[in-house]
Amino acid sequence: MLDIMMLLDTNHLSDIRKEFMEAEDGLELEAFVDAMLKYLSSDGVEQKHLVASLCELFAQVDVNGDATMEWDEFYEYIHEQGMAEADIEKASMMKYNARKVWEDRKLPKRVETITYYQDTDWVAITENNSVELILYDIVSRKEVQRLSHKAAVLTSLYIDNNGKKYIVVSTCDYVLTVWDTQSVWEASGFAVVSNKPEPEGGPMMVAADSQMSLMWDPETATLYSGGVNGHCYMWDISTFESKATKMLCVKDGHKSSVKVIHNVPTLNGVLTGTLDGTMMLWDKMGSKKPRKIYKGHRNGIIAMAYSSDLKMIVTAGIRDELFVWNPFVEKRVNELEGHKAAMLGLHLAESHAGAYQLLSSDKNGVFKVWDLRSLECIQTFAASPELGGMRNYLKVTHKNLIIAANNRRFQEFEFSYSNTPELTDDQDMVCALYNEVLPAPLPALPRARLETRSVHLGSFLSSLPSVLHML
């Protein structure tokens, strides 16, 4: 069936209204079809198809079923249709509902780093030059464990390797320590599994310099690490040994500290970003020379995001830089402007209703949501001044939370998509009924809402909230 409203010339709405007003009791089907045919741009469509679509439109709009259509009914319908595109855009946007700032005074007054462990409720907290890594349950707001090392902690990473759950910790003595967390699930404490002495007396995972960044690739079961002098390693987590002398050759690789490593499986590669503002794309299984070198940041790169659908890389610089890259071109293609402070991080939002969105944040506590198709900022929100700035933020996807953090103070933002009945509901239907008079199924949804939709077009007709108790 045709989308008949696309053929309507809205400049003639006053003329159409006049047709309705001349009929005191509204237009019957035949009169409605005759009136509408005058103001439709047929654009080569046969009249029989126009008439058929107008008859279906009449059945949809005549909601009271009196076989006549009043102007109020028609105008309300075209108003809803005119808002359809805006509703789709609205539905693709997330709502971020701020909660109150809270503080845990048991945590250190001065926190250096906070790292979220993906798919858990845990964050890792470090103090400056501390040998301890504090594991903290961000949901129940309590400390889980303190892991002690022989040197200051630099960074850490949580790994789920086919059910074996590890925490990898990099320290400034060049050592990577792997902790087995399975014992903590059994409430009996952590066990070190990687830095047992070899026959020569040294630990098994030792790099040539301090490793500043870590990345896990579950597909190849490989741990990647990037060092302060530009050295990058690939580690076999099953044997706790390096898979190669170096993943990147010093001569053709980075000359500066590797701050971030990002997996790009659709390109079968790994992206690395450094404090000198250089980004490189490498073969995932190792290479002496990078496939691509991207330059443009005036300062170091601290975060990356990659959209496999759009084939787009976004990088955040130490200051307020947000650059957009085509992975096949070694020059940036655009810059996202709007942040006024040093960047903290990037996260891709979950794809929804055709949306491709990026969340960015800075140290002033400002968050921005970007539409990656138009490269426009579509939302801006900020942490409470009570937080006192922001040192980091965490995205706890399975709890639908964004958490702004500053030392031992936190503020949560619960995120959800807007609900518009004009679009397919996010939740499963309970049942569907068919109306023989008006050809429309009636799907009942879990949130006690009843919808009517056209069988032929699939378009939304109406919504009746809070009716589940009537079924």
Secondary structure, 3 states (H helix, E strand, C coil): CCCHHHHECHHHHHHHHHHHHHCCCCEEHHHHHHHHHCCECCCCCCHHHHHHHHHHHHHHHCCCCCCEECHHHHHHHHHHHHCHHHHHHHHCCEEEEECCCEECCCCCCCCCEEEECCCCCEEEEECCCCCEEEEEECCCCEEEEEEECCCCEEEEEEEEECCEEEEEEEECCCEEEEEECHHHHCCCCCEECCCCCCCCCCCCCECCCCEEEEEEECCCCEEEEEECCCCEEEEECCCCEECCCCCCCCCCCCCCCEEEEEEEHHHCEEEEEECCCEEEEEECCCCCCCCEEEECCCCCEEEEEEECCCCEEEEEECCCCEEEECCCCCCEEEECCCCCCCEEEEEECCCCCCCCEEEEEECCCEEEEEECCCCEEEEEEECCHHHCCCCEEEEEHHHCEEEEEECCEEEEEEEEECCCCCCCCCCCCCEEEEECCCCEEEEEECCCEEEEECCCCCCEEEEEECCHHHC
